[in-house]
Amino acid sequence: MPDTGSSAPPSPERFFNAVNAFQLTEAMKAALDLGIFTAVAQGNAVPSTIASRVSANERGVRILCDYLTVQGFLSKTDGSYSLPPDSALFLDSNSPAYIGSVVHFLANDRQRENHRQIADAVRRGGCADTQTPLEPNDPVWVVFARQMMPMMRMPAQMIATALAKEAPARKVLDIAAGHGIFGITVAQHNPGAEIYAADWPNVLEVAKENAEQAGVADRHHLIPGSAFETDFGTGYDLALITNFLHHFDRDTCISFLRRVHMALEPGGRAAILEFVPNADRVTPAMPASFSLIMLASTPSGDTYTFSELSSMAQAAGFSRVIPSDAPMGAEQLVIAYK
């Protein structure tokens, strides 16, 4: 937010940075595609050695690395580049916390085209039907499942830890499971838990692969189909609803939550992970900004305040809704009890 108390004279710098923001996106994509961060992490500190390592032109590498240094993704001392802590942890492909693959979903052609049409989305109040990723078996969700999982490992661990402290899970419904990491991590924290992952059939193939790699395939079951039509069954003591509600309007969310409520046993919990802005809807910055992505890419999606999430859950029949104090980064864990 602008500092209205500052004595600095007005400047167009913020405007120029905003208009040119696409340059940073493309520079980051290029650096990740070339393997610049990994090359620097391996000790290639000057343009000539970095260029040799990534099979690129030395001048091009020098210009890109200088730009990334200006943006804070590289450090430069006496002509040599190094990785700041965040880049070393998240952008070196050999790091166990590497998240560079998410660029293939977050900055794919569809996402960028959606945002090029924001003015039209504002006029309509949502994206055009031809832009929506909510159609059955849309391949974009396979891309999401394969590329976004690294970014979800940490929140999945945090959720599983927070839920296990309250009560062990036995029968778990993982809705819109995608990569399956949330249900898989709950299974790892609860050796007796059976996980039922619901999603489109093509997406569940990714979750199945990940469950096998995690060693929980014998307790990981698949429920293919629409989250609004598939018979989930009953008797669940825990339902995972992660990054799902923001795709839909209030009435659709309530209708969906009623289905979850019916699937839970008495006393069961629904764990809802969402970007939750404050009541002012402009803070914190990342949760508040996420609503623009929903405007650009869905017909009626939005971010919801805690009050709005609580109201929707109670309208669906849940008796108590509380915000978890578990640290979730930019998102928040909300628990609804039947």
N, C-alpha and C positions, 0 to 999 in steps of 0.2 A: 504494500500500500504506500502511496506517496507520503512523505514526511512533511505534513503541513506546517510543522513547527520549525523547519529548517530555514536558515538564512541564505542558503545557496540560491542563486538566480535561477529562473526557469530555464530548462534545457530540453532540447528535442531528443536527447540521447535515448531515453526510454522508448520513444516512438521508433527510432531507427533500429534499436535492438529488436523490437517486436516485429517490425516489417521484415527484418533479415533473419529471423529465428530459424527459417528453413535451412539456412546455411549450416547451422550447428547440427541439425538433424542429419543432413547429408554427410557432413564431416565425420560424425560418429559412426554412421553406417559404413563409410569408406574405411575408417580405422579398424573397425571390427572385421569387416570382410578381408582386409589385407593382413590382419593379425599384428597390427602395430603395437598394441599394449603387451601382447605376449612376447613379441620380439624384444621390447625394452626390458621386460621382466627377466628375460634370458641373458641380459647383460649387454645387449646391443645398444650402446648409448649415444652414438653419433650418427648423422644421416647416412654416411657411407655404409656402415655395418647394418643399420636398420634396413636400408634399401636392398642390400644383398640378401638379407634374411627373408624379406617379404617379396622379393622379385619385382621391385619397382624402381622408378627413376629417383636418383638421389635428390635432385632439386625438388621434385614433387613431394618426397618424404619430408624434406626440411620445411617446406611451406606448411604442409599438413600438421607436422609436429609443433611448429611454432604456434599455429592457430589453436591447437589443442592445449598448448601451454597457456595461452592467453585466457582460454576458457576454464582453466583449472584442472584439466584432466591429465596433464603431464607437468612435470617440473623441469626447469632448465638451469644449469649452473655451468659457467665456463664452456658453453657449447655442447654440454652433455645432457641428455634427457634421462629422467627417472620417473618412477610412478609414485604419486601421492598415495597415502594409505587406502583411500576409497577405490582408486583405480586398481591398485595391487590386489585388493580383495575381490572386487566384482568384475573386472574387465580383463584380467589375465586368464586365458582359456584353460590354463593348468591349475587354477585355483579351485578348490572344492565349492567355493561360493560364487563361481562365475555365473553371470546373468546376461551376458552379451547376446545370447540366442533370442532374447525377448524382442530384439529389434525386428525380427522377421514377422512378428505379429503386430507390435505397436506401431511400426512405421511401414506396414505393407501398403500395396497400391490402393486397396479398398479404403483403408483408414485415411490415407492422404486425400483420396478423392472425396470422401465424406466431408472432410474439413474444408476442402476447397468450395463446398456448397453450403457453408454455414449460413450465409445470407438467406438462401432459399429455405433452409431448415427453420430459421427464425420466423420467416413469413408463414410457414406452415405450422410451426410449433412442434416439429419433429422431422425426421428424415423422410425422403420419398420411399414408397414401398419397394422400389427397385434397389434401394441401398441397404435395406435391413438385413442383418445377419441371423434372423430368427426363424428362417425357413427350415423345415425338416432336412436333416442330413447335409446341411450347408458345410462344405469342406473347410470353411474358415475355422470351424471349431476343432478340426483335426490339427490345423496349424497351431491354434491356441494351445491345445493339449500337449503337443510336442515341444513347443518353444517356450511356453510360459512356466512350465513346472519349476525350473531352477529358482524363479522369483518367489514361488509359493512355498518352498521348503521351510523357510524360517517361520512364517506365520502358521504353517501346519504344525510345526513342533510346538509353538506357543499355545495354539488352541488345544492340542492333545494334552499338553501338560496341565493347562488350566482346568480342563474338563475332568481329568483323572484325579485332580486334587479334591474335587467335589464328590465324585462318585465314579465307580468303575462302569465302563460301558459293556453291554452284553450283545445287543442286537442294534446295529447302526444303519440308518438309511443315509446314504451319501447322494444328495440330489444335484443334478447337473455336475456329475463327478469330474468330467473332463479328464485330466491327467490322472485323477484318482488319488493324488498325494495326500489330501486331507483324510479320507477314509483309511488309506494305507497307514498313515502315521498313527491314527487312533488305534488301529489293529496292533501296531508295534508296541504301543503303550498299554494295551489291554490284551494279554495273551488269550483270553477266553472269548474275545469279541468276534462276532460274525458281521461282516460288512456287506451291504447290499448297495451296489453302485448303479444309479439310474442316469441314463443319458441316451443320446442317439447311438445306434449300433456301431457306426463307423468310429465314433469317438471312444466308445467303450473298448475298442480294440487296443487303444493306447493305454487306457487304465489297466487292462488285463496284462499287457506287457510289463507295466511298472509294478504291478502286484507280484508278478512272477520274479522280477529282479529283486524285489524287497523281501521275498521269502514268505509271503502271506497269501499266495494264490489259493491255497486250500480253504481259506476263510474269506475269500473275496468273490462275491457272487454278482452277476450282471442282471440288470433289469432294463432292457432296451425299450426305447420309446419316448414319447412326449411327457414332460414333467406335469402337464396339465391333463393328461388322459390315461397314462399307464396306471395299472393297479399296483400300488406299492405293497399291498398287504397290510398287516397290522402287527402289533406287539413290539414295536420298536421303543427302546428306552432313550434313544438319542437320534436326532435328525441333524445332518449337517447341511446348512443352506449358505454356501460360500460364494460371494460375488455373483448373486443371481437376481435378487429383487430389484436392483437398480435398472434392469432392462425393461421394467414394466411400470404401468401407472398404478395408482393406489387400489382401484377396484380389482384389477387383475392380481395384484399381490395378495389381497385379502382372500380372493377365491382360491389361490394357490395355497396359502397358509391354512385354509380350512382343510384341504386335502392332507397336509402334513399333520394337522391336529388329529384328524381321524386315524392316521396311521400310528400315532404314538399311544403307548399304554398310559394309564393314569399315572401322573407324576413324571412322565417323560419330559425330555428337554429338546428344544430346537435351538441349535447354536447357529446364530446368524452373523456372518462376517460381511461388513459393508464399509464403504467410505461414508462417514457420518459427519456432516458439517455441524457447526454450532447453529443455534437458532437464528443468528444473523445471516446465515448462508454464505458468508464471505470469509469465514475463518473456521478451522485452520486452512491454509492455502491449498494444499493438495486435495483433501476431501471436497472442499468447496468448488475447486476447479473441475473436478471429475464430471460434474453435471453437464459441462459443455460437450464432453465426449458422447454422453448419452443423447444430447440434443442432435449431434451430428450423425449418430449411427443407429438410433432406434426411433420408432414412431412415437413413443410416449415415455421412454425411460427417464430416470432422474436420480439424484441423490436424495436421501431422506434423513432428516434430523432424528435424534433418538426419540423425541416426542412423537414423530410421525410413525416410526417403526413400532413403537409401543402401541399406538392407537390401532395400527393395522393388525398387529398380533392379537390384541384384545378383541377386536371386531371379528377375528377368526375363531375366537373361543379360548384363547390362552388366558390363564388366570393371573399370571404374574410375569412381568418383563423387567429385567434388570440389565444395566450395562456392566460388563465385566471390567475389572481393573487390570486384567492381564495386558502387558505391553504388546501392541500389535503394529507398531510403526504408524503408517498413515491411515490404517483402517482401525475399526473398533469391533470387538466381539460383544454381541448382545444375546442374552439367554432368555428364551421364552419358555415358561413352564405350563404344562397341561394340568 
